[in-house]
Amino acid sequence: MSTKRKVVVTGLGALAPNGNTLTEYWDSLISGKSGIGTINSFDADKLSVRIAGELTNFDPQSYFDRKELRKLDLFTVYHLITAEEAIIHSNLDLEKEDKDRIGVIIGTGIGGIQTLENEHGVYVERGQRRVSPFFVPRFIPNIASGNLAIKFGLKGPNHTIISACASGTDAIGCAARAIQYGDADIMVTGGSEASITGLTISGFANIRALSTRNDNPEAASRPFDAERDGFVLGEGAAALVLEEKEHALKRNAPILGEFAGYGATDDAFHITQPSEGGAGAIKAMNIALKDAKIKTNEVDYINAHGTSTPFNDKTESAAIASLFKENVSKLKVSSTKSMVGHALGASGALEAVACVKAINENTAPPTINYENQDPECSLDYIPNKSENFTINTAMSNSFGFGGHNAVIVFKKWDED
């Protein structure tokens, strides 16, 4: 039986409500800085929810000219920016690489919904002739990965994963598999979402999934806190460059960590609610650990899905406690969604970047706004302030509507 090829992380990029670069994002996370505020990108005065995790001080025209932007939805813009940052971070000289061996797999939950809403309005008000010829190639979810491939000439495997809020994590897992199976030597992966619109807010608000703390936005996302009342919609993107170990060593790449394991399941239970006790989540975590050949007592930190909804937080906590058993007492868990909100298909990618940084810095970001203990959430959630401790192994959990569960595991790089 052939040995599975090792996969390492050589580059990272991030664009989040609390930071427009990898460095800004990480510094904000470990400082407990929230990026959540009152919605500014459109008039939300008539909505029941008027808060979100929007990008701040971000101008697409700093990256693209107006002609280019006419052809791109913001979710594609976000992806292109973070992917380029990750490629630069990895010290990749693409002109020296075999681009047939470099692929792209990203995740998105909704794709170009801003384009869809805008063009639908044009169609209703002004008719077919006024609908933009760029509508379809801006809107379709696969177009971000396609645009990245075109920009850099990357001719390897190219896919887009859509599994709701598990999309980014599933994309990273599938990208690693492409390298492990020998289909590529390098994969650019991650997730992107630009879904803060009136329609999206209305849909989530009407199923009572969102926090209504309009008067105190920065305190609205409070994962695992007893007074949590729903998630805060976020946006942004994150990218990782994954690389076959020997290929990375040969070019003296900066190795930031090892991609160790991936597990994916489905609850097959309910369209929006997790299964009782988190059975599907337990299986996904267990599969990821087995894939990584890691035992529960070797996991130092979990970046939880931690959405700040009543059902998710208590179910995820129960699932972690059930799987880790006696080892749960030394386990550190936090939710960075407390600072950036829930970026749907991009959330898993943003959290994967946080895990890799945590391993490199031996620092775990906190769960901010944690003030009131919930008896049904009894783990160590790193309340309000980041903590420094040795982090050799980190796990990232993502769960999505439809019962999707995706879990990935990273390890500190060991040259031996």
KOLVEX-879329 format. One record per atom (N, C-alpha, C): residue in three letters; y, z, x. Coordinates in steps of 0.2 Angstrom, whole numbers, plus 5000, padded with zeros to 4 digits. Layout:
KOLVEX-879329
ALAYZX ...
//
This chain:
KOLVEX-879329
MET499450005004 MET500050005000 MET500650005004 SER501149955003 SER501749955007 SER502150015006 THR502550035012 THR503050085011 THR503650065008 LYS503950105004 LYS504550095000 LYS505150095005 ARG505550045005 ARG506050035010 ARG506650095008 LYS506850125014 LYS507350175013 LYS508050145011 VAL508450185007 VAL509050155005 VAL509650215007 VAL510150195010 VAL510650235012 VAL511350215009 VAL511850265008 VAL512450245006 VAL512950235012 THR513250185012 THR513750165017 THR514450155015 GLY514650155009 GLY515350145007 GLY515450175000 LEU516050204998 LEU516250224992 LEU516950204990 GLY517050194984 GLY517650184981 GLY517750214974 ALA518350234972 ALA518450274966 ALA519150254963 LEU519250254957 LEU519850244953 LEU519750294947 ALA520150344947 ALA520050394941 ALA520750424939 PRO520650454933 PRO521350484930 PRO521650534935 ASN521350564940 ASN521650604944 ASN521650584951 GLY521550514952 GLY521650484959 GLY521450414959 ASN521950374962 ASN521850304962 ASN521550274969 THR521250324973 THR520850304979 THR520350354979 LEU519850334984 LEU519250384985 LEU519550454987 THR520050454992 THR520250514995 THR520650554990 GLU521050514986 GLU521450554980 GLU521050584975 TYR520550544973 TYR520050574968 TYR519650634971 TRP519350634977 TRP519050684980 TRP519450744981 ASP520050734983 ASP520550794984 ASP520750824978 SER520750784973 SER520950814966 SER520350854963 LEU519750824964 LEU519150864962 LEU519050934965 ILE519150934971 ILE519051004975 ILE519651044974 SER520151024972 SER520751064970 SER520751084963 GLY520351054959 GLY520251074952 GLY520851044948 LYS521050984950 LYS521650954947 LYS521450904941 SER521750914935 SER521550874930 SER521950814929 GLY521650764927 GLY522050694926 GLY522150684918 ILE521950734914 ILE522050724907 ILE522750734904 GLY522950694900 GLY523650704897 GLY523650674890 THR524350664888 THR524450634881 THR524450554883 ILE524150524878 ILE524050444879 ILE524750414879 ASN524750374884 ASN525350334886 ASN525350264885 SER524650234885 SER524550164886 SER524650124879 PHE524750164874 PHE524850134867 PHE525150194863 ASP525350174857 ASP525650224852 ASP525050254848 ALA524950314850 ALA524350354847 ALA524650404842 ASP525250404840 ASP525550454836 ASP525150464829 LYS524950414827 LYS524550414820 LYS523850434820 LEU523550444827 LEU522850464827 LEU522750534827 SER522150554825 SER522050634825 SER521950654832 VAL521750614837 VAL521650634844 VAL522150584848 ARG522550624852 ARG523150584855 ARG523150604863 ILE522550624865 ILE522450644872 ILE521850604876 ALA521950584882 ALA521450554886 ALA521550554893 GLY521050534897 GLY521050534904 GLY521250464906 GLU521850454906 GLU522150384908 GLU522250384916 LEU522250324919 LEU522450314925 LEU523250334926 THR523450364931 THR524150374931 THR524450344937 ASN525050324937 ASN525450284942 ASN525050224945 PHE524650194940 PHE524250134942 PHE524550074939 ASP524750024943 ASP524949954942 ASP524549904944 PRO524249864939 PRO523749814941 PRO524049754945 GLN524749754944 GLN525149694948 GLN525149714956 SER525049774957 SER525049794964 SER524349764968 TYR523949744964 TYR523249714967 TYR523149644965 PHE523449624959 PHE523349554957 PHE523949524955 ASP524049454955 ASP524649424953 ASP524549414945 ARG525149394942 ARG525049394934 ARG524549334932 LYS524549284936 LYS524049224934 LYS523349254934 GLU523149294939 GLU522549314940 GLU522349364934 LEU522849414932 LEU522749464927 LEU522649434920 ARG522949374919 ARG522849344913 ARG522149324911 LYS521749324917 LYS521049304916 LYS520549364916 LEU520849424917 LEU520449484918 LEU520549544914 ASP520049574910 ASP520149634907 ASP520249684912 LEU520549744910 LEU520649804914 LEU519949824917 PHE519449824913 PHE518749854916 PHE518549814922 THR518749744922 THR518549704928 THR519049724934 VAL519649724932 VAL520149744937 VAL519949814941 TYR519749864937 TYR519549924940 TYR518949914944 HIS518449874942 HIS517849864946 HIS518049834953 LEU518449774952 LEU518549744958 LEU518949784964 ILE519349824961 ILE519749874966 ILE519249924969 THR518849954965 THR518450004968 THR517849974973 ALA517649914971 ALA517149884975 ALA517449864981 GLU518049834981 GLU518349814988 GLU518449874992 GLU518649934989 GLU518749994993 GLU518050014996 ALA517550014992 ALA516850034995 ALA516649985001 ILE516749925000 ILE516549875005 ILE516949885011 ILE517649895011 ILE518049915017 ILE517749985020 HIS517650035016 HIS517450095018 HIS516750095022 SER516350045020 SER515650035023 SER515749995030 ASN516349975032 ASN516449935038 ASN516049865038 LEU515949845032 LEU515549775031 LEU515949715033 ASP515749675038 ASP516049615039 ASP515649565036 LEU515849545030 LEU515449495025 LEU515349425029 GLU515749405033 GLU515749345036 GLU515149345041 LYS514949405043 LYS514349405048 LYS513649425044 GLU513749425038 GLU513149445034 GLU512849385030 ASP512149395028 ASP511849345024 ASP512049355017 LYS512449325014 LYS512649335007 LYS512149325002 ASP511649285004 ASP511049284999 ASP510749344998 ARG510849395003 ARG510449455003 ARG510949515001 ILE511449494998 ILE511949544995 ILE512049534988 GLY511949594984 GLY511949584976 GLY512449634973 VAL512449624967 VAL512949674963 VAL512549694956 ILE512549754955 ILE512349784949 ILE512849844947 ILE513149834941 ILE513649884939 ILE513449904932 GLY513749954929 GLY513649974923 GLY514249984919 THR514249964912 THR514849974908 THR514549994901 GLY514950034898 GLY514650054891 GLY514950004886 ILE515549984887 ILE515849944881 ILE516149874884 GLY516249864891 GLY516549804893 GLY517249794891 GLY517449734890 GLY518149714889 GLY518449724882 ILE518349794879 ILE518549804873 ILE519349794872 GLN519749804877 GLN520449794876 GLN520549724874 THR520249684878 THR520349604876 THR520049594869 LEU519549624867 LEU519249614860 LEU519749634855 GLU520049694856 GLU520549714851 GLU521149674851 ASN521349654856 ASN522049614857 ASN521949544853 GLU521349514855 GLU521249444853 GLU521049444846 HIS520749494843 HIS520549504836 HIS521249504832 GLY521649544835 GLY522349554831 GLY522749484831 VAL522649444837 VAL522949384837 VAL522649334832 TYR521949334831 TYR521649294827 TYR521849304820 VAL521849374818 VAL521949394811 VAL522749374809 GLU523149384814 GLU523849374812 GLU524049304813 ARG523749264818 ARG524049194820 ARG523549144819 GLY522849154818 GLY522349104818 GLY522049084824 GLN521549044823 GLN521149014829 GLN521548984835 ARG521948944833 ARG522348914839 ARG522648954843 ARG522849014841 ARG523249064846 ARG522749104850 VAL522149104849 VAL521649144852 VAL521549124860 SER521649164864 SER521649144871 SER520949114873 PRO521049054877 PRO520449024880 PRO520049074885 PHE520449124887 PHE520149174892 PHE519749234888 PHE519749224881 PHE519449284878 PHE518749294880 VAL518349254879 VAL517649264881 VAL517549284888 PRO517749244893 PRO517649264900 PRO518049334902 ARG518449354898 ARG518749424899 ARG518349474896 PHE518049464890 PHE517749514886 PHE517049534888 ILE516649484889 ILE515949494890 ILE515749544896 PRO515349594895 PRO515249644899 PRO514949624906 ASN514649574907 ASN514349554913 ASN514949524918 ILE515549514915 ILE515949474919 ILE516249504925 ALA516249574925 ALA516549614931 ALA516049594937 SER515449604936 SER514949594942 SER515049524944 GLY515049474939 GLY515149404941 GLY515749394945 ASN516349424943 ASN516949404946 ASN516949434954 LEU516549494954 LEU516549524961 LEU516149474966 ALA515549444963 ALA515149404967 ALA515549334969 ILE515949314964 ILE516349254966 ILE516849274971 LYS517149324970 LYS517749344975 LYS517449344982 PHE516849374983 PHE516649384990 PHE516049344992 GLY515849294987 GLY515249254989 GLY514549284989 LEU514449334985 LEU513849374985 LEU513349344981 LYS512849314984 LYS512349274980 LYS511649304978 GLY511649374980 GLY510949404978 GLY510949424971 PRO510449474969 PRO510349494962 PRO511049514959 ASN511149494953 ASN511849514950 ASN511649524942 HIS511749594940 HIS511649614933 HIS512149664931 THR512149674925 THR512549724922 THR512149764917 ILE512149834918 ILE511749874914 ILE512149904909 ILE511949904903 ILE512249934897 ILE511749984894 SER511850054895 SER511450104892 SER511950164890 ALA512450144887 ALA512950194885 ALA513250234891 CYS513250294890 CYS513550344895 CYS513050354901 ALA512450324901 ALA512050324907 ALA512050254911 SER512550214909 SER512550144912 SER512650144919 GLY513150184922 GLY513350184929 GLY512750214933 THR512450264930 THR511850294934 THR511250254934 ASP511150214928 ASP510550174928 ASP510750114933 ALA511350094933 ALA511550034938 ALA511350054945 ILE511550114947 ILE511450134954 ILE510750134955 GLY510350164951 GLY509650174952 GLY509250104952 CYS509550054948 CYS509249984948 CYS509449944955 ALA510049964957 ALA510249934963 ALA509849954969 ALA509750024969 ALA509250044974 ALA508550014974 ARG508350004968 ARG507649974967 ARG507649904970 ALA508149864969 ALA508249804972 ALA508149794979 ILE508449844982 ILE508349854990 ILE507649874992 GLN507449924988 GLN506749954990 GLN506249904989 TYR506249854984 TYR505849804983 TYR505949744987 GLY506449744991 GLY506549684996 GLY506949634993 ASP507249634987 ASP507649584984 ASP508349574987 ALA508549624991 ALA509149624994 ALA509249674999 ASP509649665004 ASP509749715009 ASP510349755008 ILE510849735004 ILE511449775002 ILE511549754995 MET511749814992 MET511949804985 MET512649844983 VAL513049814980 VAL513749844978 VAL513549864971 THR513649924969 THR513449954963 THR513950004960 GLY513850034954 GLY514350084951 GLY514450064944 GLY515050084942 GLY515250074935 GLY515950064933 SER516150034928 SER516850034926 SER516950034919 GLU517550064917 GLU517650064910 GLU518450074909 ALA518650034904 ALA519350034902 ALA519450034894 SER519150084891 SER519050084884 SER519550134880 ILE520050154883 ILE520550194879 ILE520950154875 THR520750144869 THR521050104864 THR521050144857 GLY521550114853 GLY521550144846 GLY520850144842 LEU520550094843 LEU519850084839 LEU519350124842 THR519350134849 THR518850174852 THR518950244851 ILE519550264851 ILE519750334850 ILE519550354842 SER519750304838 SER519550314831 SER518850324829 GLY518450284833 GLY517750284831 GLY517450354834 PHE517650374840 PHE517350434842 PHE517650494838 ALA518250494836 ALA518550544833 ALA518250554826 ASN518050494823 ASN517750504816 ASN517050524816 ILE516750534822 ILE516050564822 ILE516150634825 ARG516750654825 ARG516950724828 ARG516650734835 ALA516650684839 ALA516450694846 ALA516950714851 LEU517650704849 LEU518150714853 LEU518550784852 SER518750814858 SER519250874857 SER519850854854 THR520150904850 THR520750894846 THR521250934849 ARG521250954855 ARG521751004858 ARG522350954861 ASN522650924856 ASN523250884858 ASN523750914861 ASP523850984859 ASP524451024862 ASP524351044869 ASN523651044872 ASN523551064878 ASN523051024882 PRO523250964883 PRO522750914886 PRO522350934892 GLU522650964897 GLU522350984903 GLU521751034902 ALA521851074896 ALA521251124895 ALA520751094890 ALA520851034888 ALA520451004882 ALA519750994884 SER519550974890 SER518950964892 SER518651024896 ARG518151064892 ARG517951124895 ARG517251134894 PRO516851094898 PRO516151094898 PRO515851164899 PHE515351174895 PHE514951244895 PHE515351304893 ASP515951294891 ASP516351354889 ASP516251364881 ALA516251424879 ALA516051444872 ALA516551404867 GLU517151394869 GLU517651364865 GLU517751294865 ARG517251254868 ARG517251184869 ARG517251154862 ASP517651094861 ASP517651064854 ASP517550994855 GLY517250964860 GLY517150894860 GLY517450864867 PHE517250804868 PHE517450774875 PHE518150744874 VAL518350724880 VAL519050684881 VAL518850624884 LEU519050564880 LEU518950504883 LEU519250484889 GLY518950464894 GLY519250444901 GLY519150374902 GLU519450354908 GLU519350284910 GLU519350284918 GLY519150224921 GLY519150214928 GLY518550184930 ALA518350184937 ALA517850154940 ALA517650184946 ALA517050174949 ALA516850194955 ALA516350144958 ALA516250144964 ALA515850094967 ALA515450124973 LEU514850104975 LEU514450124981 LEU514150064984 VAL514150064990 VAL513850014994 VAL513150044996 LEU512650024993 LEU511950044995 LEU511649995000 GLU511250015005 GLU511049975010 GLU510349995013 GLU509949945015 GLU509249965017 GLU509449995024 LYS509050045025 LYS509150095031 LYS509250055038 GLU508750015039 GLU508649975046 GLU509249935046 HIS509449895041 HIS510049855041 HIS510649895043 ALA510749945040 ALA511349995041 ALA511350015048 LEU510750035051 LEU510750065058 LEU510950005063 LYS510649945061 LYS510749885066 LYS511449875067 ARG511849885061 ARG512549865062 ARG513049925063 ASN512749985064 ASN513050045066 ASN513550065060 ALA513250055054 ALA513650075048 ALA513750145047 PRO514250175044 PRO514350245043 PRO513950265037 ILE513350305039 ILE512950325034 ILE513150385031 LEU513250385024 LEU513550445021 LEU513050485017 GLY512450455017 GLY511850495013 GLY511350445012 GLU510750475010 GLU510250435008 GLU510150435000 PHE510050374997 PHE509850374990 PHE509050394990 ALA508950444986 ALA508250474987 ALA507850464981 GLY508150464975 GLY507650454969 GLY508050434963 TYR507650414958 TYR507950384952 TYR507450394946 GLY507650424940 GLY507250434935 GLY507550414928 ALA507250384924 ALA507550354917 ALA507050364912 THR507250394906 THR506850404900 THR507250384894 ASP506950394888 ASP507350394882 ASP507050444877 ASP507450474874 ASP507250534869 ASP506850504863 ALA507050444861 ALA506750414855 ALA506750464849 PHE507350494849 PHE507450554844 PHE507950534839 HIS508550524841 HIS509150524837 HIS509650474840 ILE510050444837 ILE510550394839 ILE511150424844 THR511350484842 THR511850514845 THR511650584848 GLN511250624845 GLN511050694847 GLN510450694852 PRO510450734857 PRO509950744862 PRO509350774858 SER508750764861 SER508150794858 SER508150864859 GLU507750904855 GLU507750974855 GLU507450994862 GLY507851044865 GLY507751074871 GLY507851024877 GLY508050964876 GLY508150914881 GLY507550884884 ALA507050874880 ALA506450854883 ALA506450784887 GLY506850744885 GLY506950674888 GLY507350684895 ALA507850734895 ALA508150744901 ALA507750784906 ILE507350824904 ILE506850854908 ILE506450804912 LYS506150764908 LYS505750714911 LYS506050664916 ALA506650644914 ALA507050604919 ALA507250644925 MET507450704925 MET507550744931 MET506850744935 ASN506350764931 ASN505750774935 ASN505450704938 ILE505550654935 ILE505350584938 ILE505850574944 ALA506450584944 ALA506950574949 ALA506750614955 LEU506550684954 LEU506350724959 LEU505650704963 LYS505250674958 LYS504550654961 LYS504650584965 ASP505150544963 ASP505350484966 ASP505650504973 ALA505950554973 ALA506350574980 ALA505850624984 LYS505250634981 LYS504850684985 LYS505150754986 ILE505550774981 ILE505950834982 ILE505650884977 LYS505650954979 LYS505451004974 LYS506051034972 THR506051074966 THR506551094963 THR506951144967 ASN506651184972 ASN506951234976 ASN507351204981 GLU507351134982 GLU507651094987 GLU508351074985 VAL508451074978 VAL509051044975 VAL509651104976 ASP510151084979 ASP510751124980 ASP511251124975 TYR511351064972 TYR511951054967 TYR511751004962 ILE511951014956 ILE511850964951 ILE512550944948 ASN512750884948 ASN513350864944 ASN513150844937 ALA513250894933 ALA512950884926 ALA513350834922 HIS512950804917 HIS513250764912 HIS513850804909 GLY513750864907 GLY514250914905 GLY514850884901 THR514750854895 THR515250824892 THR515850864888 SER515650924887 SER516150974883 SER515950964876 THR515450944874 THR515250944867 THR514750994866 PRO514751024860 PRO514251084858 PRO513551064860 PHE513351014857 PHE512550994858 PHE512350984865 ASN512750934868 ASN512550914875 ASN512550974880 ASP513051014880 ASP513051064885 ASP512551114885 LYS512351134879 LYS511851184878 LYS511151154879 THR511051094877 THR510451054878 THR510351044885 GLU510851014889 GLU510751004896 GLU510651064900 SER510951124898 SER510851184902 SER510151214900 ALA509851204894 ALA509151224893 ALA508651184897 ALA508851114897 ALA508451074901 ALA508351084908 ILE508951104911 ILE508951124918 ILE508551184920 ALA508751234915 ALA508351304916 ALA507651294915 SER507451254910 SER506651244909 SER506351204915 LEU506651154918 LEU506351124924 LEU506351164930 PHE506951194932 PHE507051234938 PHE506751304938 LYS506651324932 LYS506251394931 LYS506551444936 GLU506151474940 GLU506451534944 GLU506951514950 ASN506951444951 ASN507451414956 ASN508151404953 VAL508151414947 VAL508851404944 VAL509351454946 SER509151514948 SER509651564950 SER510051554956 LYS509751504960 LYS510151484966 LYS510551424966 LEU510451384960 LEU510651324959 LEU511351324956 LYS511751274959 LYS512451274957 LYS512551204953 VAL512951214948 VAL513051154943 VAL513751154941 SER514051094941 SER514751084938 SER514751014935 SER515351014931 SER515450954927 SER516150934929 THR516250874933 THR516850844935 THR517250814929 LYS516850804923 LYS517250784917 LYS517750834915 SER517750894917 SER518250934915 SER518950914918 MET518950874923 MET519550854926 MET519750784925 VAL519250734923 VAL519350664922 VAL519150644915 GLY518850684911 GLY518650664905 GLY517950624905 HIS517750594900 HIS517150554900 HIS517250484900 ALA517150454905 ALA517350384906 ALA516750334904 LEU516350364900 LEU515750324897 LEU515350294902 GLY515250224902 GLY514850184907 GLY515050194914 ALA515650214916 ALA515850234923 ALA515750304925 SER515650344920 SER515550414922 SER515050434927 GLY514450404926 GLY513950414931 GLY514050394938 ALA514450334939 ALA514650314945 ALA515150354949 LEU515650384945 LEU516150424947 LEU515850494949 GLU515350514946 GLU514950574948 GLU514450564953 ALA514250504954 ALA513750494960 ALA514250494966 VAL514850464966 VAL515250474972 VAL515450544973 ALA515550584968 ALA515650654969 ALA515050694973 CYS514450674971 CYS513850704974 CYS513850684981 VAL513950614983 VAL513950594990 VAL514450634994 LYS515050634991 LYS515550674995 LYS515450744996 ALA515150774990 ALA514950844991 ALA514450864996 ILE513950814997 ILE513450825003 ILE513850815010 ASN514250775010 ASN514650765016 ASN515150815018 GLU515450845013 GLU515950905014 GLU515650975013 ASN514950975011 ASN514651045010 ASN515151085005 THR515451045000 THR515851074995 THR515751044988 ALA515651084983 ALA515551064977 ALA516151074972 PRO516351024969 PRO516951034964 PRO516751074958 PRO517351104956 PRO517151154950 PRO517151124943 THR516951164939 THR517051154931 THR517651194930 ILE518251154928 ILE518851194927 ILE518851204919 ASN519351244917 ASN519351274910 ASN518751314908 TYR518451344912 TYR517851384911 TYR518151454910 GLU518151474904 GLU518451544903 GLU518051594898 ASN517651564894 ASN517251604889 ASN516551584890 GLN516151634892 GLN515351614893 GLN515051604886 ASP514651554886 ASP514251534880 ASP513551564881 PRO513251604877 PRO512551634878 PRO512051584879 GLU512151524876 GLU511651464877 GLU511851424883 CYS512351434887 CYS512451404893 CYS512451454899 SER511951464902 SER511851524906 SER511851514914 LEU512051454916 LEU511951434923 LEU512551444927 ASP512551434933 ASP513151444938 ASP513551384938 TYR514051374934 TYR514451314933 TYR515051304938 ILE515051344943 ILE515551344948 ILE516251344945 PRO516351404941 PRO516951404937 PRO517651404941 ASN518051354939 ASN518751344940 ASN518951334948 LYS518551354953 LYS518751344960 LYS518151314963 SER518251264967 SER517651234971 SER517351284976 GLU516751274978 GLU516351314982 GLU516151284988 ASN516151314994 ASN515851285000 ASN515151315001 PHE514651275002 PHE514051295004 PHE513651235006 THR513051255010 THR512651195012 THR512351155006 ILE512551095006 ILE512251045001 ILE511850995005 ASN511250995005 ASN510750945007 ASN510550895002 THR510450924996 THR510250874991 THR510650884984 ALA510850834981 ALA511250834975 ALA510950784970 MET510950814964 MET510750774958 MET511350754953 SER511250704950 SER511750684945 SER511450664939 ASN511650694933 ASN511350684927 ASN511850634922 SER511550594919 SER511950554914 SER511450544908 PHE511750554902 PHE511450544896 PHE511850504891 GLY511550464887 GLY511950424883 GLY511750414876 PHE512150394871 PHE511950374864 PHE511350324864 GLY510950334860 GLY510350294860 GLY509750334863 GLY509950394866 GLY509350434869 GLY509250414876 HIS509750384879 HIS509650364886 HIS509750424891 ASN509250424896 ASN509350484901 ASN509250444908 ALA509750454912 ALA509650434919 ALA509850484924 VAL509450494929 VAL509550544934 VAL509450514941 ILE509950524946 ILE509850504953 ILE509950564957 VAL509650554963 VAL509650604968 VAL509850584975 PHE510350614978 PHE510550594985 PHE510350654990 LYS510250634996 LYS510050685001 LYS510550675007 LYS510650725011 LYS511050725017 LYS510650675022 TRP510950635025 TRP510650585030 TRP510350625036 ASP509750605037 ASP509350635043 ASP509150585047 GLU509350575053 GLU509250515057 GLU508450515059 ASP508150575059 ASP507450575060 ASP507050555054 
//
